[in-house]
């Protein structure tokens, strides 16, 4: 590949900068929980780079990063017990297949421990996470379809730039906030693309 604007060969598409998004989720945690002293950073084998980016952002914002390795559905309760001495402190959930696939079980385990979460996808918030911030998954599918359409009409992939997804999405679950006893500012909630009540 030559560069992103002219990749050459048969390479093109959309990419997402998950490391920057992991850092942004920590910033959102700091804004939503200004009195927090630490932030849990969940990760699995796929999301270690996101873990590192989030930990670096936490340090810059004066938050102690607490690493929480998640190994699968059987271990969610045990993994999140690492936050038992820090009730009410937020946890960051990465963009990873496990965290998407098992989003309902993860949200339930976090609610039972009264841990507010900032996740990667709106679907996590719909399943019970408190806040999500990331790229718009459905919008990404439309962007990919546009590339496929152009190629089907004769465009050469080598002439099509690799682009970053332009759509980002934040959602807030007010039911989860109420169940956790969390009060989010009206200004913060108004910035969300979707509010689940």
C-alpha positions in Angstrom: 0.0 0.0 0.0 1.4 3.4 -1.0 -0.7 5.6 1.3 -4.2 6.0 2.5 -5.4 8.4 -0.2 -4.0 6.2 -3.0 -3.6 2.7 -1.6 -2.7 1.0 -4.9 -3.3 -2.6 -5.8 -6.8 -4.0 -4.8 -6.9 -2.3 -1.4 -9.5 0.2 -0.2 -12.1 0.6 2.4 -13.0 2.2 5.7 -11.0 2.1 8.9 -11.7 3.1 12.5 -9.1 4.5 14.9 -10.0 2.5 17.9 -7.1 3.8 20.0 -8.2 7.4 19.7 -11.8 6.3 20.5 -10.6 4.4 23.6 -8.9 7.6 24.8 -12.1 9.6 24.1 -14.2 7.2 26.2 -11.9 8.0 29.2 -12.4 11.7 28.6 -16.2 11.1 28.6 -15.8 9.1 31.9 -13.9 12.1 33.4 -16.6 14.5 32.2 -19.5 12.3 33.4 -17.9 11.5 36.7 -15.8 14.5 37.7 -15.2 13.2 41.2 -13.9 9.8 40.0 -10.4 8.9 41.2 -10.0 5.8 39.1 -11.3 4.2 36.0 -11.6 0.5 35.3 -10.3 -0.5 31.9 -11.8 -3.8 30.7 -9.9 -5.7 28.0 -9.5 -9.1 26.3 -6.9 -10.5 24.1 -8.2 -8.6 21.1 -8.3 -5.2 22.8 -5.0 -4.8 24.5 -3.9 -1.8 22.4 -7.2 -0.1 23.4 -6.4 -0.9 27.0 -3.0 0.8 26.7 -4.4 3.9 25.0 -7.1 4.2 27.7 -4.6 3.8 30.5 -2.4 6.5 29.0 -5.4 8.9 28.7 -6.5 8.1 32.3 -3.1 9.0 33.6 -3.2 12.3 31.7 -6.6 13.1 33.3 -5.5 12.2 36.8 -7.4 8.9 37.0 -5.8 5.7 38.3 -6.3 3.1 35.6 -7.3 -0.3 36.9 -6.9 -3.1 34.3 -9.6 -5.7 34.3 -9.0 -8.7 32.0 -12.2 -10.4 30.8 -11.9 -13.9 29.5 -15.5 -14.9 28.6 -19.0 -15.1 29.8 -18.3 -17.4 32.7 -15.9 -14.9 34.1 -17.7 -11.6 34.0 -18.8 -11.5 37.6 -15.4 -12.5 38.8 -13.6 -10.1 36.5 -15.7 -7.1 37.6 -15.2 -8.0 41.3 -11.9 -6.1 40.8 -14.0 -3.0 41.1 -15.8 -4.1 44.4 -13.7 -1.7 46.5 -14.4 1.2 44.0 -18.2 1.2 43.7 -19.5 4.1 41.6 -16.2 4.5 39.7 -16.6 4.1 36.0 -15.4 1.3 33.7 -14.4 1.5 30.0 -15.5 -1.3 27.8 -13.6 -1.7 24.5 -14.6 -2.4 20.9 -14.2 -6.1 20.8 -16.3 -9.1 19.6 -16.8 -10.5 23.1 -18.0 -7.1 24.5 -20.4 -6.8 21.6 -21.6 -10.5 21.6 -22.1 -10.7 25.4 -23.2 -7.1 25.9 -26.4 -8.0 27.8 -24.6 -10.4 30.2 -21.8 -7.8 30.7 -24.3 -5.0 31.3 -26.2 -7.1 33.9 -23.0 -8.1 35.7 -22.0 -4.4 35.9 -25.4 -3.2 37.1 -25.5 -5.9 39.8 -22.2 -4.4 41.0 -23.4 -0.9 40.5 -20.6 0.0 38.1 -21.3 2.7 35.5 -19.9 1.8 32.1 -18.8 3.7 29.0 -18.9 1.3 26.0 -18.0 1.3 22.4 -21.3 0.8 20.6 -24.9 2.0 20.9 -25.9 -1.6 21.1 -24.1 -1.9 24.4 -26.2 1.0 25.7 -29.4 -0.6 24.5 -28.4 -3.7 26.4 -27.9 -1.7 29.6 -24.5 0.1 29.6 -24.7 3.6 30.9 -23.0 5.5 28.0 -21.6 4.5 24.7 -19.3 6.4 22.3 -17.9 5.1 19.1 -18.5 4.9 15.4 -22.0 4.4 14.1 -22.0 0.7 13.3 -25.0 0.9 10.9 -23.6 3.9 9.2 -20.4 2.0 8.7 -22.3 -0.7 6.8 -23.8 2.0 4.5 -20.3 3.4 3.9 -19.0 0.0 3.0 -22.0 -0.6 0.7 -21.1 2.7 -1.1 -17.6 1.3 -1.8 -19.0 -2.0 -3.1 -21.4 0.0 -5.3 -18.6 2.1 -6.8 -16.5 -1.0 -7.5 -19.4 -2.8 -9.1 -19.9 0.2 -11.4 -16.2 -0.1 -12.5 -14.2 2.0 -10.1 -10.7 0.8 -9.4 -10.0 0.1 -5.7 -6.5 1.5 -6.2 -8.0 4.9 -7.0 -10.4 4.9 -4.0 -8.9 6.4 -0.8 -9.1 4.5 2.4 -11.2 6.7 4.6 -11.9 6.9 8.3 -15.6 6.4 9.3 -17.1 9.9 9.5 -20.0 9.0 11.8 -19.6 8.9 15.5 -22.4 8.2 17.9 -23.0 8.8 21.7 -25.9 7.3 23.5 -27.0 7.5 27.2 -29.3 5.0 29.0 -31.3 7.0 31.6 -32.9 3.8 32.9 -29.4 2.5 33.8 -28.5 5.9 35.3 -31.6 5.7 37.5 -30.9 2.2 38.6 -27.3 3.1 39.5 -28.4 6.3 41.2 -26.2 8.3 38.7 -27.1 11.9 37.9 -25.8 13.1 34.6 -26.0 16.8 33.7 -28.6 17.9 31.3 -25.9 19.4 29.0 -24.1 16.0 28.9 -27.4 14.2 28.1 -28.3 16.8 25.4 -25.1 16.0 23.5 -26.1 12.3 23.0 -27.4 11.2 19.7 -29.8 8.9 21.5 -31.2 8.9 25.0 -32.8 5.6 26.1 -35.4 6.2 28.8 
